[in-house]
Amino acid sequence: MGKVKAGVISFFLLLLVACGASISDEELYDEAIGVLESDFAEPNGHVLEYSSLEMTEINELDDNLYEVNGNVFDEYQNGASFTVKISINGDMMNYEWIVE
């Protein structure tokens, strides 16, 4: 199950990148979890738990293109993996996610 969506996720994060600041792993992790919550968990009525930042893999694939990989668990402790790709282009942030 996946989704591609473009939009402004976090104005603060975009402002940091526009000013030439680097994005921390914690900020990328928070954005990825926010995307999954708003686009997957809430619309489907799921209550989910996510792997901690320490147990999540975050990679910079290219300039302003990042990938966050981790695990997600439902209320019955059934697990799945997730990937969220975040691309920042000027004042626009695009993201693509998949839970499998």
Steps between C-alpha positions, in 0.01 A plus 500: 500500500654831405434855406674785326408850607647843453455783740646717766546275801696719734562866432776501762686215331475669160627825647804321643588347165442826313747669736761235427470319833523124510209289616553281805401135513252587774326757279481253210367230733233735638392598147478135390289402801279805445443396138408144601266621774314751283487298178476140623414452866234768559300451176487124560427521873824332602684557826862431418835489673821567310856380545709748695735742329792282611345196326419693180730528199530846344694557178573799281453364148584821317502875563176570689372142451473287813367155584371393843457124561359339812230280647141565596280295736124495546312460828533119471881527456481392135797655327579641157782701352466855375695720264447873460695691235514875552611734222544871557490729196510870585188577700329168419539168675397181322470166666429142411424230752435130511402264780547129426 
